[in-house]
Amino acid sequence: MHKFACKDLGIDCEFSATGENKEETLQKAMAHGGVVHKDLMEGQTEEQKAGFDKMLYDSIQPV
Ligand SMILES: [Zn+2]
């Protein structure tokens, strides 16, 4: 199992997601971010988005 939490990215949000593997967890995190943190994502440049995606991916930890 892998786990993601918004708090791990310094976002003030109680959301966390778990998945069988990193990819599944990432999908859940992206689905959440695309809705709940839409404003946060929309204000970013393509470059910032790419950096954010990497940071998100790296923050997913095995549990
Ligand atoms: Zn969140």
N, CA, C, O and the ligand as a Tripos MOL2 file, in Angstrom:
@<TRIPOS>MOLECULE
protein
  253   251    64     0     0
PROTEIN
NO_CHARGES

@<TRIPOS>ATOM
      1 N           0.8300   -1.2130    0.0000 N.3       1 MET1
      2 CA          0.0000    0.0000    0.0000 C.3       1 MET1
      3 C           0.8630    1.2610    0.0000 C.2       1 MET1
      4 O           1.9360    1.3190    0.6000 O.2       1 MET1
      5 N           0.3390    2.2670   -0.7030 N.am      2 HIS2
      6 CA          1.0100    3.5620   -0.7260 C.3       2 HIS2
      7 C           0.0440    4.6160   -0.2250 C.2       2 HIS2
      8 O          -1.1740    4.4640   -0.3240 O.2       2 HIS2
      9 N           0.6060    5.6860    0.3160 N.am      3 LYS3
     10 CA         -0.2370    6.7240    0.8860 C.3       3 LYS3
     11 C           0.2030    8.1180    0.4560 C.2       3 LYS3
     12 O           1.3910    8.4250    0.3600 O.2       3 LYS3
     13 N          -0.8050    8.9470    0.2020 N.am      4 PHE4
     14 CA         -0.5700   10.3610   -0.0970 C.3       4 PHE4
     15 C          -1.4080   11.1970    0.8660 C.2       4 PHE4
     16 O          -2.5420   10.8390    1.1870 O.2       4 PHE4
     17 N          -0.8480   12.3000    1.3180 N.am      5 ALA5
     18 CA         -1.6210   13.2430    2.1310 C.3       5 ALA5
     19 C          -1.2970   14.6570    1.6730 C.2       5 ALA5
     20 O          -0.1370   14.9900    1.4330 O.2       5 ALA5
     21 N          -2.3250   15.4820    1.5550 N.am      6 CYS6
     22 CA         -2.1280   16.8730    1.1660 C.3       6 CYS6
     23 C          -1.1580   17.5700    2.1130 C.2       6 CYS6
     24 O          -0.3570   18.4060    1.6960 O.2       6 CYS6
     25 N          -1.2410   17.2190    3.3760 N.am      7 LYS7
     26 CA         -0.3860   17.8550    4.3880 C.3       7 LYS7
     27 C           1.0860   17.6390    4.1010 C.2       7 LYS7
     28 O           1.9200   18.4770    4.4460 O.2       7 LYS7
     29 N           1.4130   16.5050    3.4630 N.am      8 ASP8
     30 CA          2.8040   16.2160    3.1130 C.3       8 ASP8
     31 C           3.3480   17.2170    2.1090 C.2       8 ASP8
     32 O           4.5590   17.3910    1.9730 O.2       8 ASP8
     33 N           2.4280   17.8750    1.4070 N.am      9 LEU9
     34 CA          2.8390   18.8890    0.4330 C.3       9 LEU9
     35 C           2.7210   20.2900    1.0210 C.2       9 LEU9
     36 O           2.9110   21.2880    0.3250 O.2       9 LEU9
     37 N           2.4050   20.3500    2.3090 N.am     10 GLY10
     38 CA          2.2770   21.6430    2.9610 C.3      10 GLY10
     39 C           0.9380   22.3080    2.6850 C.2      10 GLY10
     40 O           0.7690   23.5010    2.9340 O.2      10 GLY10
     41 N          -0.0180   21.5320    2.1680 N.am     11 ILE11
     42 CA         -1.3500   22.0720    1.8930 C.3      11 ILE11
     43 C          -2.2310   21.8520    3.1220 C.2      11 ILE11
     44 O          -2.2780   20.7580    3.6850 O.2      11 ILE11
     45 N          -2.9290   22.9170    3.5240 N.am     12 ASP12
     46 CA         -3.7830   22.8410    4.7020 C.3      12 ASP12
     47 C          -5.0900   22.1430    4.3370 C.2      12 ASP12
     48 O          -6.1040   22.7900    4.0740 O.2      12 ASP12
     49 N          -5.0480   20.8100    4.3250 N.am     13 CYS13
     50 CA         -6.1840   20.0020    3.8900 C.3      13 CYS13
     51 C          -6.0760   18.6390    4.5540 C.2      13 CYS13
     52 O          -4.9820   18.0940    4.7000 O.2      13 CYS13
     53 N          -7.2140   18.0950    4.9520 N.am     14 GLU14
     54 CA         -7.2150   16.8220    5.6760 C.3      14 GLU14
     55 C          -7.2170   15.6000    4.7580 C.2      14 GLU14
     56 O          -7.2010   14.4640    5.2320 O.2      14 GLU14
     57 N          -7.2380   15.8350    3.4440 N.am     15 PHE15
     58 CA         -7.3500   14.7170    2.5100 C.3      15 PHE15
     59 C          -6.1250   13.8090    2.5070 C.2      15 PHE15
     60 O          -4.9850   14.2730    2.5360 O.2      15 PHE15
     61 N          -6.3840   12.5250    2.4720 N.am     16 SER16
     62 CA         -5.3150   11.5670    2.2300 C.3      16 SER16
     63 C          -5.8820   10.4420    1.3690 C.2      16 SER16
     64 O          -7.0830   10.1730    1.3920 O.2      16 SER16
     65 N          -5.0150    9.7970    0.6190 N.am     17 ALA17
     66 CA         -5.4520    8.7170   -0.2630 C.3      17 ALA17
     67 C          -4.4800    7.5500   -0.1540 C.2      17 ALA17
     68 O          -3.2830    7.7300    0.0720 O.2      17 ALA17
     69 N          -5.0180    6.3710   -0.3180 N.am     18 THR18
     70 CA         -4.1590    5.1940   -0.3490 C.3      18 THR18
     71 C          -4.4540    4.4100   -1.6220 C.2      18 THR18
     72 O          -5.5500    4.4850   -2.1770 O.2      18 THR18
     73 N          -3.4640    3.6640   -2.0680 N.am     19 GLY19
     74 CA         -3.6460    2.8470   -3.2610 C.3      19 GLY19
     75 C          -2.7460    1.6280   -3.1990 C.2      19 GLY19
     76 O          -1.8220    1.5540   -2.3890 O.2      19 GLY19
     77 N          -3.0340    0.6800   -4.0680 N.am     20 GLU20
     78 CA         -2.2460   -0.5560   -4.1090 C.3      20 GLU20
     79 C          -0.8050   -0.2730   -4.5120 C.2      20 GLU20
     80 O           0.1290   -0.9390   -4.0650 O.2      20 GLU20
     81 N          -0.6520    0.7330   -5.3710 N.am     21 ASN21
     82 CA          0.6900    1.1070   -5.8140 C.3      21 ASN21
     83 C           0.7470    2.6210   -5.9820 C.2      21 ASN21
     84 O          -0.2480    3.3180   -5.7860 O.2      21 ASN21
     85 N           1.9170    3.1140   -6.3460 N.am     22 LYS22
     86 CA          2.1470    4.5480   -6.4440 C.3      22 LYS22
     87 C           1.2450    5.1870   -7.5070 C.2      22 LYS22
     88 O           0.7210    6.2830   -7.3080 O.2      22 LYS22
     89 N           1.0730    4.5010   -8.6200 N.am     23 GLU23
     90 CA          0.2730    5.0380   -9.7290 C.3      23 GLU23
     91 C          -1.1920    5.2130   -9.3160 C.2      23 GLU23
     92 O          -1.8130    6.2330   -9.6130 O.2      23 GLU23
     93 N          -1.7310    4.2020   -8.6280 N.am     24 GLU24
     94 CA         -3.1210    4.2770   -8.1970 C.3      24 GLU24
     95 C          -3.3090    5.4140   -7.1960 C.2      24 GLU24
     96 O          -4.2940    6.1490   -7.2560 O.2      24 GLU24
     97 N          -2.3700    5.5480   -6.2930 N.am     25 THR25
     98 CA         -2.4360    6.6150   -5.2870 C.3      25 THR25
     99 C          -2.3320    7.9760   -5.9560 C.2      25 THR25
    100 O          -3.0350    8.9160   -5.5860 O.2      25 THR25
    101 N          -1.4540    8.0750   -6.9390 N.am     26 LEU26
    102 CA         -1.2700    9.3270   -7.6780 C.3      26 LEU26
    103 C          -2.5650    9.7260   -8.3910 C.2      26 LEU26
    104 O          -2.9430   10.8970   -8.3920 O.2      26 LEU26
    105 N          -3.2310    8.7590   -8.9900 N.am     27 GLN27
    106 CA         -4.4860    9.0400   -9.6900 C.3      27 GLN27
    107 C          -5.5300    9.6160   -8.7470 C.2      27 GLN27
    108 O          -6.2350   10.5650   -9.0910 O.2      27 GLN27
    109 N          -5.6240    9.0350   -7.5530 N.am     28 LYS28
    110 CA         -6.5910    9.5220   -6.5610 C.3      28 LYS28
    111 C          -6.2200   10.9220   -6.0970 C.2      28 LYS28
    112 O          -7.0850   11.7780   -5.9160 O.2      28 LYS28
    113 N          -4.9260   11.1440   -5.9070 N.am     29 ALA29
    114 CA         -4.4520   12.4560   -5.4670 C.3      29 ALA29
    115 C          -4.7390   13.5120   -6.5300 C.2      29 ALA29
    116 O          -5.1510   14.6240   -6.2020 O.2      29 ALA29
    117 N          -4.5220   13.1720   -7.8010 N.am     30 MET30
    118 CA         -4.7690   14.1030   -8.8960 C.3      30 MET30
    119 C          -6.2630   14.4020   -9.0280 C.2      30 MET30
    120 O          -6.6550   15.5450   -9.2640 O.2      30 MET30
    121 N          -7.0890   13.3740   -8.8730 N.am     31 ALA31
    122 CA         -8.5380   13.5520   -8.9560 C.3      31 ALA31
    123 C          -9.0090   14.5020   -7.8590 C.2      31 ALA31
    124 O          -9.8650   15.3550   -8.0950 O.2      31 ALA31
    125 N          -8.4540   14.3540   -6.6720 N.am     32 HIS32
    126 CA         -8.7850   15.2280   -5.5470 C.3      32 HIS32
    127 C          -8.2960   16.6480   -5.8100 C.2      32 HIS32
    128 O          -9.0420   17.6140   -5.6510 O.2      32 HIS32
    129 N          -7.0320   16.7580   -6.2150 N.am     33 GLY33
    130 CA         -6.4360   18.0720   -6.4470 C.3      33 GLY33
    131 C          -7.1320   18.8500   -7.5540 C.2      33 GLY33
    132 O          -7.2870   20.0680   -7.4720 O.2      33 GLY33
    133 N          -7.5530   18.1230   -8.5990 N.am     34 GLY34
    134 CA         -8.2050   18.7630   -9.7290 C.3      34 GLY34
    135 C          -9.5500   19.3740   -9.3750 C.2      34 GLY34
    136 O         -10.0380   20.2620  -10.0740 O.2      34 GLY34
    137 N         -10.1500   18.8970   -8.2880 N.am     35 VAL35
    138 CA        -11.4520   19.4160   -7.8640 C.3      35 VAL35
    139 C         -11.3030   20.3700   -6.6810 C.2      35 VAL35
    140 O         -11.7190   21.5270   -6.7440 O.2      35 VAL35
    141 N         -10.7080   19.8710   -5.6140 N.am     36 VAL36
    142 CA        -10.6280   20.6500   -4.3730 C.3      36 VAL36
    143 C          -9.5770   21.7580   -4.4380 C.2      36 VAL36
    144 O          -9.7680   22.8350   -3.8730 O.2      36 VAL36
    145 N          -8.4640   21.4870   -5.1320 N.am     37 HIS37
    146 CA         -7.3910   22.4830   -5.2040 C.3      37 HIS37
    147 C          -7.2600   23.0420   -6.6130 C.2      37 HIS37
    148 O          -6.1660   23.3590   -7.0790 O.2      37 HIS37
    149 N          -8.4040   23.1530   -7.2770 N.am     38 LYS38
    150 CA         -8.4650   23.6330   -8.6420 C.3      38 LYS38
    151 C          -7.7950   25.0090   -8.7870 C.2      38 LYS38
    152 O          -7.0110   25.2330   -9.7100 O.2      38 LYS38
    153 N          -8.1110   25.9110   -7.8760 N.am     39 ASP39
    154 CA         -7.5540   27.2650   -7.9260 C.3      39 ASP39
    155 C          -6.0330   27.2470   -7.8450 C.2      39 ASP39
    156 O          -5.3390   28.0010   -8.5270 O.2      39 ASP39
    157 N          -5.5410   26.3600   -6.9860 N.am     40 LEU40
    158 CA         -4.1010   26.2260   -6.7710 C.3      40 LEU40
    159 C          -3.4150   25.7630   -8.0570 C.2      40 LEU40
    160 O          -2.3480   26.2600   -8.4170 O.2      40 LEU40
    161 N          -4.0440   24.8050   -8.7430 N.am     41 MET41
    162 CA         -3.4850   24.2360   -9.9660 C.3      41 MET41
    163 C          -3.5670   25.2340  -11.1250 C.2      41 MET41
    164 O          -2.6390   25.3400  -11.9280 O.2      41 MET41
    165 N          -4.6760   25.9600  -11.2040 N.am     42 GLU42
    166 CA         -4.9090   26.8460  -12.3420 C.3      42 GLU42
    167 C          -3.9640   28.0430  -12.3920 C.2      42 GLU42
    168 O          -3.6970   28.5830  -13.4670 O.2      42 GLU42
    169 N          -3.4590   28.4560  -11.2380 N.am     43 GLY43
    170 CA         -2.5810   29.6050  -11.2010 C.3      43 GLY43
    171 C          -1.1460   29.2860  -11.5810 C.2      43 GLY43
    172 O          -0.2900   30.1710  -11.5900 O.2      43 GLY43
    173 N          -0.8770   28.0120  -11.8980 N.am     44 GLN44
    174 CA          0.4900   27.5980  -12.1550 C.3      44 GLN44
    175 C           0.8490   27.6090  -13.6330 C.2      44 GLN44
    176 O           0.0060   27.3830  -14.5020 O.2      44 GLN44
    177 N           2.1250   27.8780  -13.8940 N.am     45 THR45
    178 CA          2.6310   27.7640  -15.2650 C.3      45 THR45
    179 C           2.8900   26.2860  -15.5480 C.2      45 THR45
    180 O           2.8890   25.4650  -14.6310 O.2      45 THR45
    181 N           3.1110   25.9500  -16.8190 N.am     46 GLU46
    182 CA          3.3890   24.5540  -17.1820 C.3      46 GLU46
    183 C           4.6050   24.0350  -16.4210 C.2      46 GLU46
    184 O           4.6430   22.8830  -15.9880 O.2      46 GLU46
    185 N           5.5900   24.9050  -16.2690 N.am     47 GLU47
    186 CA          6.8210   24.5310  -15.5760 C.3      47 GLU47
    187 C           6.5570   24.2220  -14.1010 C.2      47 GLU47
    188 O           7.0580   23.2410  -13.5530 O.2      47 GLU47
    189 N           5.7540   25.0890  -13.4770 N.am     48 GLN48
    190 CA          5.4010   24.8840  -12.0660 C.3      48 GLN48
    191 C           4.5850   23.6080  -11.8950 C.2      48 GLN48
    192 O           4.7510   22.8680  -10.9260 O.2      48 GLN48
    193 N           3.6970   23.3690  -12.8650 N.am     49 LYS49
    194 CA          2.8610   22.1600  -12.8210 C.3      49 LYS49
    195 C           3.7120   20.9080  -12.8590 C.2      49 LYS49
    196 O           3.4790   19.9630  -12.1060 O.2      49 LYS49
    197 N           4.7060   20.9070  -13.7430 N.am     50 ALA50
    198 CA          5.5930   19.7580  -13.8790 C.3      50 ALA50
    199 C           6.3530   19.5200  -12.5770 C.2      50 ALA50
    200 O           6.5140   18.3790  -12.1430 O.2      50 ALA50
    201 N           6.8180   20.6050  -11.9590 N.am     51 GLY51
    202 CA          7.5260   20.5040  -10.6900 C.3      51 GLY51
    203 C           6.6110   20.0060   -9.5930 C.2      51 GLY51
    204 O           7.0130   19.2140   -8.7410 O.2      51 GLY51
    205 N           5.3720   20.4790   -9.6230 N.am     52 PHE52
    206 CA          4.3800   20.0820   -8.6160 C.3      52 PHE52
    207 C           4.0510   18.6030   -8.7510 C.2      52 PHE52
    208 O           3.9590   17.8870   -7.7540 O.2      52 PHE52
    209 N           3.8730   18.1450  -10.0030 N.am     53 ASP53
    210 CA          3.5680   16.7370  -10.2480 C.3      53 ASP53
    211 C           4.6680   15.8300   -9.7190 C.2      53 ASP53
    212 O           4.4010   14.7670   -9.1590 O.2      53 ASP53
    213 N           5.9090   16.2680   -9.9050 N.am     54 LYS54
    214 CA          7.0420   15.4730   -9.4380 C.3      54 LYS54
    215 C           7.0650   15.4320   -7.9110 C.2      54 LYS54
    216 O           7.2950   14.3900   -7.2960 O.2      54 LYS54
    217 N           6.8180   16.6090   -7.3210 N.am     55 MET55
    218 CA          6.7970   16.7120   -5.8610 C.3      55 MET55
    219 C           5.6900   15.8050   -5.2900 C.2      55 MET55
    220 O           5.8770   15.1180   -4.2860 O.2      55 MET55
    221 N           4.5440   15.8320   -5.9650 N.am     56 LEU56
    222 CA          3.4040   15.0150   -5.5410 C.3      56 LEU56
    223 C           3.7820   13.5280   -5.6060 C.2      56 LEU56
    224 O           3.5600   12.7620   -4.6690 O.2      56 LEU56
    225 N           4.3620   13.1590   -6.7520 N.am     57 TYR57
    226 CA          4.7470   11.7640   -6.9580 C.3      57 TYR57
    227 C           5.7500   11.3180   -5.8920 C.2      57 TYR57
    228 O           5.6350   10.2300   -5.3280 O.2      57 TYR57
    229 N           6.7350   12.1810   -5.6300 N.am     58 ASP58
    230 CA          7.7780   11.8550   -4.6560 C.3      58 ASP58
    231 C           7.2490   11.7750   -3.2250 C.2      58 ASP58
    232 O           7.8260   11.0950   -2.3770 O.2      58 ASP58
    233 N           6.1310   12.4850   -2.9640 N.am     59 SER59
    234 CA          5.6000   12.5140   -1.5990 C.3      59 SER59
    235 C           4.7970   11.2680   -1.2690 C.2      59 SER59
    236 O           4.4720   11.0300   -0.1060 O.2      59 SER59
    237 N           4.4740   10.4670   -2.2820 N.am     60 ILE60
    238 CA          3.7160    9.2340   -2.0440 C.3      60 ILE60
    239 C           4.6540    8.1800   -1.4340 C.2      60 ILE60
    240 O           5.6620    7.7920   -2.0240 O.2      60 ILE60
    241 N           4.2840    7.7500   -0.2600 N.am     61 GLN61
    242 CA          5.1550    6.8480    0.4890 C.3      61 GLN61
    243 C           4.5130    5.4760    0.6930 C.2      61 GLN61
    244 O           3.2950    5.3670    0.8340 O.2      61 GLN61
    245 N           5.3420    4.4310    0.7060 N.am     62 PRO62
    246 CA          4.8010    3.1070    1.0170 C.3      62 PRO62
    247 C           4.3810    3.0400    2.4880 C.2      62 PRO62
    248 O           5.0610    3.5840    3.3580 O.2      62 PRO62
    249 N           3.2830    2.3850    2.7540 N.am     63 VAL63
    250 CA          2.8420    2.2120    4.1440 C.3      63 VAL63
    251 C           2.6060    0.7420    4.4460 C.2      63 VAL63
    252 O           2.2310    0.3950    5.5660 O.2      63 VAL63
    253 ZN         -6.3900   18.3790   -0.4480 Zn       64 ZN64
@<TRIPOS>BOND
     1     1     2 1
     2     2     3 1
     3     3     4 2
     4     3     5 am
     5     5     6 1
     6     6     7 1
     7     7     8 2
     8     7     9 am
     9     9    10 1
    10    10    11 1
    11    11    12 2
    12    11    13 am
    13    13    14 1
    14    14    15 1
    15    15    16 2
    16    15    17 am
    17    17    18 1
    18    18    19 1
    19    19    20 2
    20    19    21 am
    21    21    22 1
    22    22    23 1
    23    23    24 2
    24    23    25 am
    25    25    26 1
    26    26    27 1
    27    27    28 2
    28    27    29 am
    29    29    30 1
    30    30    31 1
    31    31    32 2
    32    31    33 am
    33    33    34 1
    34    34    35 1
    35    35    36 2
    36    35    37 am
    37    37    38 1
    38    38    39 1
    39    39    40 2
    40    39    41 am
    41    41    42 1
    42    42    43 1
    43    43    44 2
    44    43    45 am
    45    45    46 1
    46    46    47 1
    47    47    48 2
    48    47    49 am
    49    49    50 1
    50    50    51 1
    51    51    52 2
    52    51    53 am
    53    53    54 1
    54    54    55 1
    55    55    56 2
    56    55    57 am
    57    57    58 1
    58    58    59 1
    59    59    60 2
    60    59    61 am
    61    61    62 1
    62    62    63 1
    63    63    64 2
    64    63    65 am
    65    65    66 1
    66    66    67 1
    67    67    68 2
    68    67    69 am
    69    69    70 1
    70    70    71 1
    71    71    72 2
    72    71    73 am
    73    73    74 1
    74    74    75 1
    75    75    76 2
    76    75    77 am
    77    77    78 1
    78    78    79 1
    79    79    80 2
    80    79    81 am
    81    81    82 1
    82    82    83 1
    83    83    84 2
    84    83    85 am
    85    85    86 1
    86    86    87 1
    87    87    88 2
    88    87    89 am
    89    89    90 1
    90    90    91 1
    91    91    92 2
    92    91    93 am
    93    93    94 1
    94    94    95 1
    95    95    96 2
    96    95    97 am
    97    97    98 1
    98    98    99 1
    99    99   100 2
   100    99   101 am
   101   101   102 1
   102   102   103 1
   103   103   104 2
   104   103   105 am
   105   105   106 1
   106   106   107 1
   107   107   108 2
   108   107   109 am
   109   109   110 1
   110   110   111 1
   111   111   112 2
   112   111   113 am
   113   113   114 1
   114   114   115 1
   115   115   116 2
   116   115   117 am
   117   117   118 1
   118   118   119 1
   119   119   120 2
   120   119   121 am
   121   121   122 1
   122   122   123 1
   123   123   124 2
   124   123   125 am
   125   125   126 1
   126   126   127 1
   127   127   128 2
   128   127   129 am
   129   129   130 1
   130   130   131 1
   131   131   132 2
   132   131   133 am
   133   133   134 1
   134   134   135 1
   135   135   136 2
   136   135   137 am
   137   137   138 1
   138   138   139 1
   139   139   140 2
   140   139   141 am
   141   141   142 1
   142   142   143 1
   143   143   144 2
   144   143   145 am
   145   145   146 1
   146   146   147 1
   147   147   148 2
   148   147   149 am
   149   149   150 1
   150   150   151 1
   151   151   152 2
   152   151   153 am
   153   153   154 1
   154   154   155 1
   155   155   156 2
   156   155   157 am
   157   157   158 1
   158   158   159 1
   159   159   160 2
   160   159   161 am
   161   161   162 1
   162   162   163 1
   163   163   164 2
   164   163   165 am
   165   165   166 1
   166   166   167 1
   167   167   168 2
   168   167   169 am
   169   169   170 1
   170   170   171 1
   171   171   172 2
   172   171   173 am
   173   173   174 1
   174   174   175 1
   175   175   176 2
   176   175   177 am
   177   177   178 1
   178   178   179 1
   179   179   180 2
   180   179   181 am
   181   181   182 1
   182   182   183 1
   183   183   184 2
   184   183   185 am
   185   185   186 1
   186   186   187 1
   187   187   188 2
   188   187   189 am
   189   189   190 1
   190   190   191 1
   191   191   192 2
   192   191   193 am
   193   193   194 1
   194   194   195 1
   195   195   196 2
   196   195   197 am
   197   197   198 1
   198   198   199 1
   199   199   200 2
   200   199   201 am
   201   201   202 1
   202   202   203 1
   203   203   204 2
   204   203   205 am
   205   205   206 1
   206   206   207 1
   207   207   208 2
   208   207   209 am
   209   209   210 1
   210   210   211 1
   211   211   212 2
   212   211   213 am
   213   213   214 1
   214   214   215 1
   215   215   216 2
   216   215   217 am
   217   217   218 1
   218   218   219 1
   219   219   220 2
   220   219   221 am
   221   221   222 1
   222   222   223 1
   223   223   224 2
   224   223   225 am
   225   225   226 1
   226   226   227 1
   227   227   228 2
   228   227   229 am
   229   229   230 1
   230   230   231 1
   231   231   232 2
   232   231   233 am
   233   233   234 1
   234   234   235 1
   235   235   236 2
   236   235   237 am
   237   237   238 1
   238   238   239 1
   239   239   240 2
   240   239   241 am
   241   241   242 1
   242   242   243 1
   243   243   244 2
   244   243   245 am
   245   245   246 1
   246   246   247 1
   247   247   248 2
   248   247   249 am
   249   249   250 1
   250   250   251 1
   251   251   252 2
@<TRIPOS>SUBSTRUCTURE
     1 MET1         2 RESIDUE 1 A MET
     2 HIS2         6 RESIDUE 1 A HIS
     3 LYS3        10 RESIDUE 1 A LYS
     4 PHE4        14 RESIDUE 1 A PHE
     5 ALA5        18 RESIDUE 1 A ALA
     6 CYS6        22 RESIDUE 1 A CYS
     7 LYS7        26 RESIDUE 1 A LYS
     8 ASP8        30 RESIDUE 1 A ASP
     9 LEU9        34 RESIDUE 1 A LEU
    10 GLY10       38 RESIDUE 1 A GLY
    11 ILE11       42 RESIDUE 1 A ILE
    12 ASP12       46 RESIDUE 1 A ASP
    13 CYS13       50 RESIDUE 1 A CYS
    14 GLU14       54 RESIDUE 1 A GLU
    15 PHE15       58 RESIDUE 1 A PHE
    16 SER16       62 RESIDUE 1 A SER
    17 ALA17       66 RESIDUE 1 A ALA
    18 THR18       70 RESIDUE 1 A THR
    19 GLY19       74 RESIDUE 1 A GLY
    20 GLU20       78 RESIDUE 1 A GLU
    21 ASN21       82 RESIDUE 1 A ASN
    22 LYS22       86 RESIDUE 1 A LYS
    23 GLU23       90 RESIDUE 1 A GLU
    24 GLU24       94 RESIDUE 1 A GLU
    25 THR25       98 RESIDUE 1 A THR
    26 LEU26      102 RESIDUE 1 A LEU
    27 GLN27      106 RESIDUE 1 A GLN
    28 LYS28      110 RESIDUE 1 A LYS
    29 ALA29      114 RESIDUE 1 A ALA
    30 MET30      118 RESIDUE 1 A MET
    31 ALA31      122 RESIDUE 1 A ALA
    32 HIS32      126 RESIDUE 1 A HIS
    33 GLY33      130 RESIDUE 1 A GLY
    34 GLY34      134 RESIDUE 1 A GLY
    35 VAL35      138 RESIDUE 1 A VAL
    36 VAL36      142 RESIDUE 1 A VAL
    37 HIS37      146 RESIDUE 1 A HIS
    38 LYS38      150 RESIDUE 1 A LYS
    39 ASP39      154 RESIDUE 1 A ASP
    40 LEU40      158 RESIDUE 1 A LEU
    41 MET41      162 RESIDUE 1 A MET
    42 GLU42      166 RESIDUE 1 A GLU
    43 GLY43      170 RESIDUE 1 A GLY
    44 GLN44      174 RESIDUE 1 A GLN
    45 THR45      178 RESIDUE 1 A THR
    46 GLU46      182 RESIDUE 1 A GLU
    47 GLU47      186 RESIDUE 1 A GLU
    48 GLN48      190 RESIDUE 1 A GLN
    49 LYS49      194 RESIDUE 1 A LYS
    50 ALA50      198 RESIDUE 1 A ALA
    51 GLY51      202 RESIDUE 1 A GLY
    52 PHE52      206 RESIDUE 1 A PHE
    53 ASP53      210 RESIDUE 1 A ASP
    54 LYS54      214 RESIDUE 1 A LYS
    55 MET55      218 RESIDUE 1 A MET
    56 LEU56      222 RESIDUE 1 A LEU
    57 TYR57      226 RESIDUE 1 A TYR
    58 ASP58      230 RESIDUE 1 A ASP
    59 SER59      234 RESIDUE 1 A SER
    60 ILE60      238 RESIDUE 1 A ILE
    61 GLN61      242 RESIDUE 1 A GLN
    62 PRO62      246 RESIDUE 1 A PRO
    63 VAL63      250 RESIDUE 1 A VAL
    64 ZN64       253 GROUP 0 **** ****
